């Protein structure tokens, strides 16, 4: 079932979302100042392309506290939110609202809401397989 949901997601726009996250990460890497955000954007790109069967959790639950999950990560997330995270999250939220209209779209809307949440604060997050 996960494979089928991922294929439908990918065909109906997941590939676009994944490519845009990759492009965003590339642009951040080019600026050098955006390097701390590049890895986060690329992690999200993989999730945006194939989200079913995976979830986004705090890296603190996986590997303990580190620089991305502590105060530095918090500051980086605030900067991310102010400079662009809020409108990326808003776009995922608007897409989710449109997907909720049909019963078939509800699982896709839930994944878009998950993407909206991580778009608000991506530093210190990791994508893991669901258990």
N, C-alpha and C positions, 0 to 999 in steps of 0.2 A: 504494500500500500504506500509506504514511504517513497519508493521508487516512482510510482505512478504520480503521486502528488508533486514530487520534485520535477518530473518531466513536464507536467502541465504548467507548473510555476515557471520553469525555465523558458518554455515556449511562449507563454503569455506575458513575459516581461522581466523575468528573473535575470536573463542574460543582459538586458539593458541596465538594470540596477547594479549588477555585479561589475559591468564594464565602467559605469559611472563612478563607482567606489574605487576601482582600480585607477581610473584617470585622476580622480581627486587625490589619491595617494601619490601618484606620479608628480602632479603639480606641487604637492606639499614637499616632496623630496627635492624638487628643483629649487625651491626657495631656501633650502638649507635650514631656515628658521623653523620650518614645518616638519623637520625630520622626526621629532618625537611622535607626530601624528601619523606618519606614513605607515608604520607597521599596523597600527590600529585600523586604518582605512583598508588595508589589504586583507586583514583578518575578516573584517565585515564584508568585503567583496566576496569572499568564498561562501560566507553564510548567505549573502543576498542572492547568490546564484543557485544554491542547493540548500535550503533551510530545513527541510523536513528530516526528522531523525537527529537533529542537533539543537543545541540551545546555547544561549550566551549567559555566562555567569561571571562573577567577580573572580579575578585571578587569585585573590586572597584565599579562596576556598580550595584552590588547586595546589598552590605552591607557598602559601603563607604570605605575610606582608613583605612587600618590596617597594622600590621607589615609585612604581606606577600605582600602587594601591594606598600609599601613604599621603602625607600632606602635599608632596610635589605633584602627585597624580591629581589631587583635588584642584590645585591651582591650574594645571594643564587642562583639566576638564572645564573649568570656569572660562578660561580663554577660548577653548573650542566652542563652548556654548554661545558666547558673545559674538564670536567672529563667523559663525556659520552653522553650528550644530542645531540651533533652533529652527532654521528654515528647512534643513534636511529632514528633521523630525516632523515638521509640519507637512512636508510633501508626503512622507510615508503615512501620516495620520489621515490626510485627505484621501489617499488611495485606499486606505483601510475602510473608511466610511463608505466609499463607493462599492467596495467588495462585500461589505456587510449587507447590502441590499438584497442579494440573492443567497439562498441557503447554500448553494454550491460554493460561494465565495467566502464563507465564514472561516474555514481553515486558513485561507490565504490572507484574510484580513487580520487574523491573530498573529501571523508571522510578520505582517507589515507593522503591526503595533509593537512587536518585539524589536523590529528594526528601528522604529521611531524611538523607542526607549534607549537603545544603544547609541543612536545618533546624537542624543542629548549629551552623553558622557561616555565616550568610547575608551578612554585611557583606563587601564587596569581591568579590562574585560578580556575574556577568552571564550572561544567557541569549543564546546565539547560535545561528544556524542551522547545522546540520551541513553540512560541505562535501562 
